[in-house]
Amino acid sequence: MTLDMLGCFVGLIYIYQEYKASIWLWLTGIIMPVIYMFVYYEAGLYADFGMQIYYTLAALYGFLYWKFGKKKEEEKEIPITRYPRRLILPSILVFLLLWAGVYFVLVHYTNSTVPVWDSSSNALSFIGLWALAKKYIEQWWIWIVVDVELSGLYLYKEIPFTAGLYALYAIIAVAGYFKWRKSLPTTPDAPSC
């Protein structure tokens, strides 16, 4: 079994756990980046390679936050909420800074053949994973964009199983959004999407 296929298999487990809002997604999220470090390095996707370190650290944070970050003592788990409006502009600025920074590194310090796409998908993934850790429902929309972009990028870089996995991720992200939307607390002043 190639690492691409193994990563795809672990990724299917991960997306199922994310769809179910299972805390175990974070433990799977520690295993999957280790596999993909090798896949991406071999394909010359250096930003994706480096992003796997962030994914591993973010998985540790996400697990601890979901396990111990309850808002109220009587809550068993972190509730699904909406992305706070006050964080939209800072998130966009962080995305743009990350995109520019990763692009600069790829262009000047690697032989990357896809620096624009590799850096943009990684910068947006950074925001998406943080939003997932916070259990913001809008994280699904971020992942739809990332997944479609990465599916095309991985096809181009001839990583077919992972390309198919990310195409499936995009479809599951749409379903995940609607599933999570049912779990949103209903309050009179909560806007619906």
Secondary structure, 3 states (H helix, E strand, C coil): CCHHHHHHHHHHHHHHHHHCCCCCHHHHHHHHHHHHHHHHHHHCCHHHHHHHHHHHHHHHHHHHHHHHCCCCCCCCCCCCECCCHHHHHHHHHHHHHHHHHHHHHHHHHCCCCCHHHHHHHHHHHHHHHHHHHCCECCHHHHHHHHHHHHHHHHHHCCCHHHHHHHHHHHHHHHHHHHHHHHCCCCCCCCCCC
